[in-house]
């Protein structure tokens, strides 16, 4: 069984190439609207209600979805957590995002500003031209500012103390969460932050092997 959590502001569309390649049943966990001042553990607990307590299989999170997956894993220990284009704990937050947190610039810049500069987002997220870029633009246009602002704040101030073990799949060209000194289980050569689409075949092979091991 695969439980899938998309990235920040995204939905099931990011799994459109990956999902058909997975050998097993899949369940997509859709984002919920955050409550005012809701903590990340509380939000993850609400997300976890979609997963049986005794669930087995893989809990797969993309980008910020990986952070939420790690919080859910505290409540669903029978699942193996797999991170795609994400980080295993808060200490792996890259220098750029640490600077954003320190300067609090994220409080001044509205998230919807990215909608006006999709080409800048394309470069940062490593999105290819053509169908990928069109999908990326659609996702940008559909981003909910309240949710996006909440998610950015929770990511930058994530308390990952005692978070469980995870398996990390990271792209060598990821500009959002670039590979650092921490060992990565699976490095996808040439993969950017949007590699769940661009490298779906390679990622599916890894996930299918991992779920076989779990079974």
TACORBEL-V883388 format. One record per residue. N is the residue number from 0. RES is the residue in three letters. PHI is phi as a letter, one per 20 degrees, with the letter a starting at -180 (* if undefined). Layout:
BEGIN
((N | RES | PHI) (N | RES | PHI))
END
This chain:
BEGIN
((0 | UNK | *) (1 | UNK | d) (2 | UNK | d) (3 | UNK | d) (4 | UNK | c) (5 | UNK | f) (6 | UNK | e) (7 | UNK | g) (8 | UNK | m) (9 | UNK | e) (10 | UNK | b) (11 | UNK | f) (12 | UNK | f) (13 | UNK | f) (14 | UNK | e) (15 | UNK | f) (16 | UNK | e) (17 | UNK | f) (18 | UNK | g) (19 | UNK | f) (20 | UNK | e) (21 | UNK | e) (22 | UNK | e) (23 | UNK | q) (24 | UNK | f) (25 | UNK | c) (26 | UNK | c) (27 | UNK | e) (28 | UNK | e) (29 | UNK | f) (30 | UNK | f) (31 | UNK | d) (32 | UNK | f) (33 | UNK | f) (34 | UNK | f) (35 | UNK | g) (36 | UNK | l) (37 | UNK | f) (38 | UNK | f) (39 | UNK | f) (40 | UNK | g) (41 | UNK | f) (42 | UNK | f) (43 | UNK | f) (44 | UNK | f) (45 | UNK | f) (46 | UNK | f) (47 | UNK | f) (48 | UNK | f) (49 | UNK | e) (50 | UNK | d) (51 | UNK | g) (52 | UNK | g) (53 | UNK | e) (54 | UNK | g) (55 | UNK | c) (56 | UNK | p) (57 | UNK | d) (58 | UNK | d) (59 | UNK | d) (60 | UNK | d) (61 | UNK | d) (62 | UNK | l) (63 | UNK | f) (64 | UNK | f) (65 | UNK | f) (66 | UNK | f) (67 | UNK | f) (68 | UNK | g) (69 | UNK | f) (70 | UNK | f) (71 | UNK | f) (72 | UNK | f) (73 | UNK | f) (74 | UNK | d) (75 | UNK | c) (76 | UNK | f) (77 | UNK | f) (78 | UNK | e) (79 | UNK | e) (80 | UNK | e) (81 | UNK | d) (82 | UNK | d) (83 | UNK | d) (84 | UNK | l) (85 | UNK | b) (86 | UNK | c) (87 | UNK | f) (88 | UNK | a) (89 | UNK | f) (90 | UNK | f) (91 | UNK | e) (92 | UNK | f) (93 | UNK | f) (94 | UNK | g) (95 | UNK | f) (96 | UNK | f) (97 | UNK | f) (98 | UNK | f) (99 | UNK | g) (100 | UNK | f) (101 | UNK | f) (102 | UNK | e) (103 | UNK | l) (104 | UNK | f) (105 | UNK | f) (106 | UNK | f) (107 | UNK | e) (108 | UNK | e) (109 | UNK | f) (110 | UNK | g) (111 | UNK | f) (112 | UNK | f) (113 | UNK | f) (114 | UNK | f) (115 | UNK | e) (116 | UNK | c) (117 | UNK | f) (118 | UNK | f) (119 | UNK | f) (120 | UNK | f) (121 | UNK | g) (122 | UNK | f) (123 | UNK | f) (124 | UNK | e) (125 | UNK | m) (126 | UNK | e) (127 | UNK | f) (128 | UNK | f) (129 | UNK | n) (130 | UNK | f) (131 | UNK | f) (132 | UNK | f) (133 | UNK | f) (134 | UNK | f) (135 | UNK | g) (136 | UNK | f) (137 | UNK | f) (138 | UNK | f) (139 | UNK | g) (140 | UNK | f) (141 | UNK | e) (142 | UNK | f) (143 | UNK | e) (144 | UNK | g) (145 | UNK | f) (146 | UNK | f) (147 | UNK | f) (148 | UNK | f) (149 | UNK | f) (150 | UNK | f) (151 | UNK | f) (152 | UNK | f) (153 | UNK | f) (154 | UNK | f) (155 | UNK | f) (156 | UNK | d) (157 | UNK | f) (158 | UNK | e) (159 | UNK | e) (160 | UNK | g) (161 | UNK | m) (162 | UNK | f) (163 | UNK | f) (164 | UNK | f) (165 | UNK | b) (166 | UNK | d) (167 | UNK | d) (168 | UNK | d) (169 | UNK | c) (170 | UNK | e) (171 | UNK | f) (172 | UNK | d) (173 | UNK | f) (174 | UNK | e) (175 | UNK | f) (176 | UNK | c) (177 | UNK | f) (178 | UNK | g) (179 | UNK | c) (180 | UNK | f) (181 | UNK | f) (182 | UNK | g) (183 | UNK | d) (184 | UNK | f) (185 | UNK | c) (186 | UNK | d) (187 | UNK | e) (188 | UNK | f) (189 | UNK | n) (190 | UNK | f) (191 | UNK | d) (192 | UNK | f) (193 | UNK | d) (194 | UNK | f) (195 | UNK | g) (196 | UNK | e) (197 | UNK | f) (198 | UNK | c) (199 | UNK | g) (200 | UNK | f) (201 | UNK | f) (202 | UNK | f) (203 | UNK | f) (204 | UNK | f) (205 | UNK | f) (206 | UNK | f) (207 | UNK | f) (208 | UNK | f) (209 | UNK | f) (210 | UNK | f) (211 | UNK | f) (212 | UNK | f) (213 | UNK | f) (214 | UNK | f))
END
